Amino acid sequence: MLSRRIFLQQIGALAAASATLPVLADISAKKPFFEISLAEWSLHKALFAKKITNLDFPEITRKEFDIEIVEYVNQFFKDKAKDTTYLKDLLTRCKDNGIRNHLIMIDAEGYLGDTDTAKRNEAVENHKKWVECAKYLGCKTIRVNSFGRGTAEEVAQAAVEGLGKLGEFAKTMGINVIVENHGSYSSNGQWLTGVMKQVNMKNVGVLPDFGNFCIKRSDGSEWGGKCVEEYDKYKGVAEMMPFAKGVSAKTYDFDAAGNCVETDYNRMMKIVKDSGFKGIAGIEFEGSMDEYEGIRKTKALLERVGQAV
């Protein structure tokens, strides 16, 4: 039989040990400074091949990857922006799977930096339905393009005007309008931040993409030809972060340890963290491996780096 003194000593030791457990648990369960979302473009091969549809996206995001925030691409429901029956179905699927709608990436609606005034104004009008769609779906943001043809100064001035007009409309609905570095002038960090400073609106910002920093291609296009001049991605992201309302965690390939080959994620995410950012990092896998595998690898990388930086 234990003596009373030994019994009390053991109880005291157990109490002391248990008191440290919450501290240890807190350390091991350190949360990243950002949330993780899934950009629908990560599944673009399956979507274009009709293996899945935009309506499947919420369930796949939750059940396959255990991610609760999504970023849509308008190309995959391009004729549904005003189709409330379709949008209600999409919202039901989101609710059933515990999904939060965050963003819609907008393409093929005209260039907000078009130096032709009529075309630029048409682009602004074309984007308004997507602002309304974003509002209906409970998204916070739409991502747009600031392309245009002309000198850097000409396109910048046109982008300031186009983004300003769309930003004013979006402000009435509480929606953000953000520009991604998506080729040509927009992939030059100094150019894009210069545009943001001139627009000077709280709901107009940027979406730094870790992989889109080609500022000149062999055929003069935004995306098509071989890249012949690239902006420094780390410099570009650092310049853009003061205006960022999200970041796009682009990946292509991974080494045996699960690190991204083309981007030093520890360095990049430290830049993001040091800016004071506490928003959402969207997974955008674009490599040649199986899309589901690439998404899982990118998520694991973000979670690991989020613990480390």
DRENSEDO-580802 format. One record per residue (C-alpha): residue number from 1; residue in one letter; x, y, z. Coordinates in pm, 1 decimal, always signed. Each point is the difference from the previous one (the first is absolute). Example, Ala and Ser with C-alpha at 12.3 -4.5 7.8 and 13.67 -1.06 7.14 Angstrom:
residues 2
+-----+----+----------+----------+----------+
!   i ! aa !       c1 !       c2 !       c3 !
+-----+----+----------+----------+----------+
!   1 !  a !  +1230.0 !   -450.0 !   +780.0 !
!   2 !  s !   +137.0 !   +344.0 !    -66.0 !
+-----+----+----------+----------+----------+
END
This chain:
residues 309
+-----+----+----------+----------+----------+
!   i ! aa !       c1 !       c2 !       c3 !
+-----+----+----------+----------+----------+
!   1 !  m !     +0.0 !     +0.0 !     +0.0 !
!   2 !  l !   +128.6 !   +350.0 !    -89.4 !
!   3 !  s !    +76.7 !   +236.0 !   +283.2 !
!   4 !  r !   -196.7 !   +321.8 !     +6.8 !
!   5 !  r !   +318.6 !   +201.3 !    -65.4 !
!   6 !  i !    +96.7 !   -200.5 !   -310.5 !
!   7 !  f !   -357.6 !    +10.1 !   -127.8 !
!   8 !  l !     -9.2 !   +379.8 !    +28.7 !
!   9 !  q !   +337.7 !    +28.4 !   -170.0 !
!  10 !  q !   -122.6 !   -205.7 !   -294.7 !
!  11 !  i !   -320.1 !   +203.5 !    -28.3 !
!  12 !  g !   +206.5 !   +319.0 !     +0.7 !
!  13 !  a !   +230.0 !   -131.8 !   -271.3 !
!  14 !  l !   -293.4 !    -95.5 !   -219.4 !
!  15 !  a !   -157.8 !   +341.0 !    +47.4 !
!  16 !  a !   +324.6 !   +172.4 !    -92.9 !
!  17 !  a !    +38.7 !   -214.9 !   -310.0 !
!  18 !  s !   -357.2 !    +56.8 !   -112.5 !
!  19 !  a !    +42.7 !   +374.7 !    +42.3 !
!  20 !  t !   +268.0 !     -4.2 !   -270.1 !
!  21 !  l !   -206.3 !   -197.5 !   -249.3 !
!  22 !  p !   -207.0 !   +293.7 !   -132.1 !
!  23 !  v !   +320.8 !   +191.4 !    -65.9 !
!  24 !  l !   +148.1 !   -292.5 !   -191.5 !
!  25 !  a !   -325.4 !    -44.8 !   -190.1 !
!  26 !  d !     -2.8 !   +367.4 !    -91.6 !
!  27 !  i !   +351.3 !    -25.9 !   -139.8 !
!  28 !  s !    -73.7 !   -310.4 !   -206.2 !
!  29 !  a !   -329.9 !   +142.8 !   -124.8 !
!  30 !  k !   +140.3 !   +336.3 !   -107.1 !
!  31 !  k !   -225.8 !   +139.9 !   -267.1 !
!  32 !  p !   +136.4 !   +155.7 !   -317.9 !
!  33 !  f !    -43.7 !   +376.1 !    -37.5 !
!  34 !  f !   -215.3 !    -63.1 !   -307.9 !
!  35 !  e !   -300.3 !   -208.4 !   -103.3 !
!  36 !  i !    +13.1 !   -238.8 !   -294.4 !
!  37 !  s !   -242.7 !     +1.2 !   -292.5 !
!  38 !  l !    -13.8 !   -198.6 !   -321.6 !
!  39 !  a !     +3.9 !   +181.7 !   -332.2 !
!  40 !  e !   -219.7 !   -180.9 !   -253.1 !
!  41 !  w !   +267.4 !    +40.4 !   -267.4 !
!  42 !  s !   +193.1 !   -274.6 !   +182.7 !
!  43 !  l !   -255.4 !   -239.9 !   -150.0 !
!  44 !  h !    -18.8 !   +159.3 !   -344.7 !
!  45 !  k !   +102.8 !   -314.6 !   -186.9 !
!  46 !  a !   -280.9 !   -204.1 !   +154.7 !
!  47 !  l !   -245.1 !   +286.8 !    -53.7 !
!  48 !  f !    +87.8 !    +56.8 !   -365.6 !
!  49 !  a !    -16.4 !   -377.1 !    -57.3 !
!  50 !  k !   -354.6 !     +1.4 !   +146.9 !
!  51 !  k !   +100.7 !   -255.6 !   +263.5 !
!  52 !  i !   -137.4 !   +237.8 !   +262.1 !
!  53 !  t !   -204.2 !   +320.4 !     -7.6 !
!  54 !  n !     -1.7 !   +325.3 !   +190.9 !
!  55 !  l !   -290.8 !   -133.5 !   +207.1 !
!  56 !  d !   +222.6 !   -289.1 !   +116.0 !
!  57 !  f !   +274.4 !   +234.8 !   +115.9 !
!  58 !  p !   -125.4 !    +68.5 !   +357.9 !
!  59 !  e !    -44.8 !   -368.6 !    +86.1 !
!  60 !  i !   +333.3 !    -98.8 !   -153.5 !
!  61 !  t !   +176.6 !   +277.8 !   +190.8 !
!  62 !  r !   -136.5 !   -119.1 !   +332.7 !
!  63 !  k !     +3.9 !   -376.9 !    -42.7 !
!  64 !  e !   +320.1 !    -43.4 !   -198.2 !
!  65 !  f !   +216.3 !   +268.2 !   +161.0 !
!  66 !  d !   -174.6 !   +103.0 !   +324.5 !
!  67 !  i !    +10.2 !   +366.7 !   -103.3 !
!  68 !  e !   -293.5 !   +224.5 !    +85.4 !
!  69 !  i !    +66.0 !   +313.7 !   -211.0 !
!  70 !  v !    -32.6 !    +12.6 !   -378.9 !
!  71 !  e !   +100.9 !   +232.1 !   -284.8 !
!  72 !  y !   -204.3 !    -41.1 !   -317.3 !
!  73 !  v !   +100.3 !    +62.1 !   -362.3 !
!  74 !  n !   -272.1 !   +162.1 !   -209.3 !
!  75 !  q !    +98.7 !   -202.5 !   -307.3 !
!  76 !  f !   -159.8 !   -306.6 !   +157.6 !
!  77 !  f !   -342.8 !   +161.8 !    +41.0 !
!  78 !  k !    +33.9 !   +289.6 !   -242.3 !
!  79 !  d !   -366.3 !    +12.9 !   -102.6 !
!  80 !  k !   -135.0 !    -36.2 !   +354.6 !
!  81 !  a !    +86.1 !   +334.2 !   +159.3 !
!  82 !  k !   -368.0 !   +101.2 !     +8.4 !
!  83 !  d !   -154.8 !   -347.9 !    +13.4 !
!  84 !  t !   -143.6 !     -0.9 !   +352.3 !
!  85 !  t !   -124.0 !   -359.8 !    -30.8 !
!  86 !  y !   +353.8 !   -114.5 !    -73.6 !
!  87 !  l !   +151.8 !   +222.7 !   +267.3 !
!  88 !  k !   -247.8 !   -122.5 !   +262.9 !
!  89 !  d !    +98.7 !   -358.5 !    -83.2 !
!  90 !  l !   +366.0 !    +95.6 !    +38.7 !
!  91 !  l !    -70.9 !   +168.0 !   +334.0 !
!  92 !  t !   -185.5 !   -309.1 !   +123.4 !
!  93 !  r !   +298.2 !   -217.1 !    -85.4 !
!  94 !  c !   +226.8 !   +242.4 !   +184.8 !
!  95 !  k !   -222.1 !     -9.1 !   +307.0 !
!  96 !  d !    -24.1 !   -380.0 !     -7.7 !
!  97 !  n !   +379.2 !    -26.5 !     +1.7 !
!  98 !  g !    +86.1 !   +284.5 !   +237.3 !
!  99 !  i !   +160.3 !   +208.4 !   -273.9 !
! 100 !  r !    +69.3 !   +373.7 !    +16.9 !
! 101 !  n !     +0.8 !   +188.6 !   -330.1 !
! 102 !  h !   +284.4 !   +249.1 !    -20.8 !
! 103 !  l !    +85.3 !   +112.3 !   -352.6 !
! 104 !  i !    -84.1 !    -22.5 !   -371.0 !
! 105 !  m !   +282.3 !    +28.2 !   -254.0 !
! 106 !  i !   -125.4 !   +187.2 !   -306.4 !
! 107 !  d !   +140.2 !    -50.4 !   -350.1 !
! 108 !  a !   -125.0 !    +63.9 !   -355.9 !
! 109 !  e !   -212.2 !   +302.1 !    +91.4 !
! 110 !  g !   +223.9 !   +264.1 !   -152.1 !
! 111 !  y !   +307.8 !   +181.7 !   +125.8 !
! 112 !  l !    -36.2 !   +265.4 !   +267.9 !
! 113 !  g !   +323.9 !   +157.1 !   -121.8 !
! 114 !  d !   -107.8 !    +20.5 !   -362.8 !
! 115 !  t !   +119.4 !   +330.4 !   -146.7 !
! 116 !  d !   -310.4 !    +12.9 !   -221.3 !
! 117 !  t !   -253.0 !   +185.9 !   +215.9 !
! 118 !  a !   -305.5 !   -171.7 !   -149.2 !
! 119 !  k !   +148.5 !   -348.8 !    +46.2 !
! 120 !  r !   +112.0 !    +82.6 !   +353.1 !
! 121 !  n !   -345.2 !   +124.3 !    +95.5 !
! 122 !  e !   -151.4 !   -312.9 !   -154.6 !
! 123 !  a !   +235.0 !   -209.9 !   +214.4 !
! 124 !  v !   -114.5 !   +187.0 !   +311.0 !
! 125 !  e !   -363.5 !    -71.9 !    -88.6 !
! 126 !  n !    +78.5 !   -366.9 !    -72.4 !
! 127 !  h !   +152.9 !    -41.1 !   +345.2 !
! 128 !  k !   -296.7 !   +144.4 !   +188.0 !
! 129 !  k !   -205.2 !   -318.6 !    -27.6 !
! 130 !  w !   +285.8 !   -187.0 !   +167.6 !
! 131 !  v !     +6.0 !   +251.3 !   +284.7 !
! 132 !  e !   -371.5 !    -70.8 !    +46.0 !
! 133 !  c !    +63.0 !   -374.9 !    -25.8 !
! 134 !  a !   +274.1 !    +20.7 !   +261.5 !
! 135 !  k !   -238.2 !   +183.1 !   +231.2 !
! 136 !  y !   -270.1 !   -263.3 !    -53.2 !
! 137 !  l !   +241.6 !   -285.6 !    +76.4 !
! 138 !  g !   +137.5 !   +169.7 !   +311.1 !
! 139 !  c !   +344.8 !    +56.4 !   -149.7 !
! 140 !  k !   +211.8 !   +291.6 !   +116.7 !
! 141 !  t !   +199.4 !    +59.1 !   -316.7 !
! 142 !  i !    +31.2 !    -26.6 !   -375.8 !
! 143 !  r !   +339.1 !    -30.8 !   -172.0 !
! 144 !  v !    +37.6 !   +194.7 !   -324.2 !
! 145 !  n !   +260.7 !    +73.3 !   -268.3 !
! 146 !  s !   +155.8 !   +338.3 !    -71.7 !
! 147 !  f !   +129.2 !    -76.7 !   -350.1 !
! 148 !  g !    +23.6 !   +253.6 !   -277.4 !
! 149 !  r !   +212.5 !    +75.4 !   -304.1 !
! 150 !  g !   +215.9 !   +310.8 !    -12.1 !
! 151 !  t !   +286.1 !   +145.6 !   +200.1 !
! 152 !  a !    +29.7 !    -80.9 !   +370.1 !
! 153 !  e !   -119.6 !   +350.5 !    +83.2 !
! 154 !  e !   -298.9 !    -18.6 !   -235.7 !
! 155 !  v !   -117.1 !   -335.2 !   +129.9 !
! 156 !  a !    +52.9 !   +108.6 !   +359.6 !
! 157 !  q !   -220.1 !   +305.0 !    -47.2 !
! 158 !  a !   -267.5 !   -209.9 !   -170.9 !
! 159 !  a !    +14.5 !   -258.6 !   +281.7 !
! 160 !  v !    -38.4 !   +271.3 !   +261.6 !
! 161 !  e !   -316.2 !   +117.9 !   -173.7 !
! 162 !  g !   -142.9 !   -347.1 !    -61.9 !
! 163 !  l !    +72.0 !   -131.7 !   +348.5 !
! 164 !  g !   -127.2 !   +321.2 !   +153.7 !
! 165 !  k !   -336.8 !    -26.9 !   -176.2 !
! 166 !  l !    -44.8 !   -366.7 !    +82.3 !
! 167 !  g !   +122.5 !    +59.9 !   +354.3 !
! 168 !  e !   -264.3 !   +267.5 !    +54.8 !
! 169 !  f !   -274.4 !   -238.0 !   -112.1 !
! 170 !  a !   +137.1 !   -288.1 !   +207.3 !
! 171 !  k !    +27.2 !   +222.8 !   +307.2 !
! 172 !  t !   -377.5 !    +39.2 !     +8.8 !
! 173 !  m !    -25.2 !   -377.7 !    +48.1 !
! 174 !  g !   +288.7 !    -45.4 !   +238.9 !
! 175 !  i !   +208.5 !   -188.2 !   -257.2 !
! 176 !  n !   +375.5 !    +28.7 !    -53.2 !
! 177 !  v !   +154.2 !    +27.6 !   -346.1 !
! 178 !  i !   +352.3 !   -138.8 !    -15.4 !
! 179 !  v !   +255.5 !    -26.5 !   -279.5 !
! 180 !  e !   +225.8 !   -301.4 !    -37.3 !
! 181 !  n !   +347.8 !    +21.7 !   -146.6 !
! 182 !  h !   -106.0 !   -182.1 !   -313.4 !
! 183 !  g !   +252.9 !    +89.7 !   -267.8 !
! 184 !  s !   +139.0 !   +303.8 !   -183.3 !
! 185 !  y !     -2.8 !   +325.2 !   +203.3 !
! 186 !  s !   -207.7 !   -153.7 !   +279.1 !
! 187 !  s !   +289.1 !   -233.4 !    +85.8 !
! 188 !  n !   +224.9 !   +297.4 !    +71.0 !
! 189 !  g !    -37.7 !    +66.1 !   +372.4 !
! 190 !  q !    +88.7 !   +367.4 !    -27.7 !
! 191 !  w !   -247.0 !    +57.6 !   -283.3 !
! 192 !  l !   -287.5 !   -174.2 !   +176.6 !
! 193 !  t !    +57.3 !   +168.7 !   +335.3 !
! 194 !  g !    +23.6 !   +332.8 !   -180.9 !
! 195 !  v !   -346.6 !    -63.5 !   -142.6 !
! 196 !  m !   -131.1 !    -88.0 !   +346.4 !
! 197 !  k !   +136.2 !   +321.0 !   +147.4 !
! 198 !  q !   -177.9 !   +202.5 !   -265.1 !
! 199 !  v !   -329.3 !   -185.9 !    +36.9 !
! 200 !  n !    +23.3 !    +49.1 !   +376.9 !
! 201 !  m !   -315.6 !   -190.1 !    +97.2 !
! 202 !  k !    -35.7 !   -229.9 !   +301.1 !
! 203 !  n !   -189.8 !   -264.4 !   -195.5 !
! 204 !  v !   +244.6 !     -8.8 !   -293.1 !
! 205 !  g !   +317.6 !   -199.8 !    +51.9 !
! 206 !  v !   +217.8 !   -280.5 !   -131.7 !
! 207 !  l !    +36.0 !   -377.8 !     +8.9 !
! 208 !  p !   +371.9 !    -85.9 !     -2.8 !
! 209 !  d !    +49.5 !   -325.5 !   -189.2 !
! 210 !  f !   +329.4 !   -169.9 !    +87.1 !
! 211 !  g !    +50.1 !   -127.9 !   -354.5 !
! 212 !  n !   -122.4 !   +264.5 !   -246.2 !
! 213 !  f !   +289.3 !   +240.5 !    -45.4 !
! 214 !  c !    +72.4 !    -22.3 !   -372.6 !
! 215 !  i !     -4.6 !   +357.4 !   -130.5 !
! 216 !  k !    +98.3 !    -76.2 !   -361.1 !
! 217 !  r !    -67.6 !   -298.6 !   -227.4 !
! 218 !  s !   +148.7 !    -86.4 !   -336.9 !
! 219 !  d !   -328.4 !    +57.4 !   -184.0 !
! 220 !  g !    -99.7 !   +313.2 !   +192.3 !
! 221 !  s !   -298.7 !   -170.8 !   +162.4 !
! 222 !  e !    -93.0 !     -6.3 !   +368.7 !
! 223 !  w !    +19.7 !   -380.7 !    +28.3 !
! 224 !  g !    +66.5 !   -182.9 !   -326.9 !
! 225 !  g !   +363.8 !    +27.1 !   -102.7 !
! 226 !  k !   +324.9 !    -89.6 !   +171.1 !
! 227 !  c !    +95.1 !   +231.9 !   +284.3 !
! 228 !  v !   +300.2 !   +212.8 !    -92.9 !
! 229 !  e !     -2.4 !   +241.4 !   +295.0 !
! 230 !  e !   -109.5 !    -71.4 !   +356.0 !
! 231 !  y !    -45.0 !   +228.4 !   +299.4 !
! 232 !  d !   +153.7 !   -113.9 !   +329.6 !
! 233 !  k !   -286.1 !   -182.6 !   +173.8 !
! 234 !  y !   +117.2 !    +68.6 !   +355.1 !
! 235 !  k !    +47.6 !   +369.6 !    -71.1 !
! 236 !  g !   -335.5 !    +13.7 !   -176.8 !
! 237 !  v !   -194.5 !   -163.5 !   +283.0 !
! 238 !  a !   +169.6 !   +224.7 !   +258.3 !
! 239 !  e !   -101.8 !   +306.5 !   -203.0 !
! 240 !  m !   -356.3 !   -119.7 !    -41.6 !
! 241 !  m !    -75.8 !   -116.1 !   +355.0 !
! 242 !  p !   -105.2 !   +343.1 !   +137.7 !
! 243 !  f !   -292.6 !    -14.7 !   -246.2 !
! 244 !  a !    -68.7 !   -375.4 !    +24.5 !
! 245 !  k !   -342.4 !   -136.7 !    +86.9 !
! 246 !  g !   +112.2 !   -359.7 !    -44.9 !
! 247 !  v !   +291.8 !   -194.1 !   -145.3 !
! 248 !  s !     +5.9 !   -269.3 !   -266.8 !
! 249 !  a !   +221.4 !   -290.4 !   +104.5 !
! 250 !  k !   +108.3 !   -121.0 !   -344.5 !
! 251 !  t !   +181.4 !   -333.3 !    -31.7 !
! 252 !  y !   +116.4 !   -217.1 !   -287.9 !
! 253 !  d !   +253.3 !   -259.4 !   +115.0 !
! 254 !  f !   +125.2 !   -143.1 !   +329.2 !
! 255 !  d !   +322.2 !   -163.7 !   +114.6 !
! 256 !  a !    +20.4 !   -323.1 !   +199.7 !
! 257 !  a !    -41.2 !   +193.7 !   +326.3 !
! 258 !  g !   -322.4 !   +162.4 !   -117.1 !
! 259 !  n !   +150.0 !   +342.6 !    -62.5 !
! 260 !  c !   -108.0 !   +212.4 !   -294.7 !
! 261 !  v !   +276.5 !    -13.0 !   -261.8 !
! 262 !  e !    -54.6 !   +338.8 !   -162.6 !
! 263 !  t !    -72.8 !   +208.7 !   +311.1 !
! 264 !  d !   +164.6 !     +7.5 !   +342.9 !
! 265 !  y !   -318.5 !     -7.2 !   +206.0 !
! 266 !  n !   +173.8 !    +70.4 !   +331.0 !
! 267 !  r !   +147.2 !   +316.6 !   -147.0 !
! 268 !  m !   -319.6 !    +97.7 !   -179.3 !
! 269 !  m !   -234.2 !    -56.2 !   +292.3 !
! 270 !  k !   +234.8 !   +189.1 !   +231.2 !
! 271 !  i !    -34.0 !   +297.7 !   -236.2 !
! 272 !  v !   -377.5 !    -39.5 !    +19.7 !
! 273 !  k !     +3.0 !    -29.9 !   +380.1 !
! 274 !  d !   +238.2 !   +291.8 !    +52.6 !
! 275 !  s !   -245.3 !   +223.5 !   -187.9 !
! 276 !  g !   -255.3 !    -55.9 !   +276.1 !
! 277 !  f !   -225.7 !   -206.8 !   -225.4 !
! 278 !  k !   -253.6 !   -223.8 !   +176.2 !
! 279 !  g !   -230.9 !    -90.4 !   -287.4 !
! 280 !  i !    -52.2 !   -295.1 !   -231.2 !
! 281 !  a !   +258.9 !   -190.0 !   -203.7 !
! 282 !  g !   -163.7 !   -166.7 !   -297.6 !
! 283 !  i !   +144.8 !   -327.1 !   -127.1 !
! 284 !  e !    +52.8 !    +23.5 !   -375.5 !
! 285 !  f !   +171.6 !   -313.5 !   -124.1 !
! 286 !  e !    +90.9 !    +11.2 !   -368.9 !
! 287 !  g !   +250.4 !   -280.7 !    -45.2 !
! 288 !  s !     +5.3 !   -313.2 !   -214.3 !
! 289 !  m !    -59.5 !   -257.8 !   +275.5 !
! 290 !  d !   -348.7 !   -115.8 !    +96.5 !
! 291 !  e !   -198.0 !   +306.1 !   +106.9 !
! 292 !  y !   -129.4 !   -157.8 !   +320.5 !
! 293 !  e !   +352.3 !   -101.2 !   +101.7 !
! 294 !  g !   +134.2 !   +345.5 !    -82.1 !
! 295 !  i !   -267.2 !   +168.1 !   +210.5 !
! 296 !  r !    +72.4 !   -228.4 !   +296.0 !
! 297 !  k !   +373.3 !    +66.3 !    -28.3 !
! 298 !  t !    -58.5 !   +376.0 !    -12.5 !
! 299 !  k !   -226.8 !    -12.3 !   +304.1 !
! 300 !  a !   +255.3 !   -203.0 !   +196.1 !
! 301 !  l !   +271.3 !   +246.5 !    -99.2 !
! 302 !  l !   -203.9 !   +299.9 !   +112.1 !
! 303 !  e !    -85.4 !   -164.2 !   +330.6 !
! 304 !  r !   +363.4 !    -88.8 !    +65.0 !
! 305 !  v !   +130.8 !   +343.0 !    -93.7 !
! 306 !  g !   -275.3 !   +165.8 !   +199.1 !
! 307 !  q !   +133.2 !   -173.1 !   +310.2 !
! 308 !  a !   +358.0 !    +96.8 !    -75.1 !
! 309 !  v !     -0.1 !   +368.8 !    -95.2 !
+-----+----+----------+----------+----------+
END
